[in-house]
Amino acid sequence: MPVTTKKTPKDSDDLAKMTFEEAIGHLEEIIERVEQGKVGIERALTEYERGVKLVGRCKDILNTVEQRIEELGAANASKPGAPE
């Protein structure tokens, strides 16, 4: 039975549009394929490179979320009567 996979991002435009959940899903697929030995060594390297990019995308999203949470906390703290 042939292995079917979802379309994965191939360029930075696709990656930049990807949500955190999508990036994690693609990472999980890559890990599964590599761990199950469904790919050869050359393909494993390509998958690893794609994984590194996906991890970078996840980090970017998390940094953005963290920054926004800090901004909201600071804005809330500056309001009179706000809990500390």
Long-range contacts (C-beta under 8 A, 24 or more apart in sequence): 3-33, 3-38, 5-29, 5-33, 8-50, 9-50, 9-53, 9-54, 15-53, 15-54, 15-57, 16-57, 18-54, 18-57, 19-61, 20-57, 20-58, 20-61, 20-62, 23-54, 23-57, 23-58, 23-61, 24-58, 26-50, 26-54, 27-51, 27-54, 27-55, 27-58, 30-54
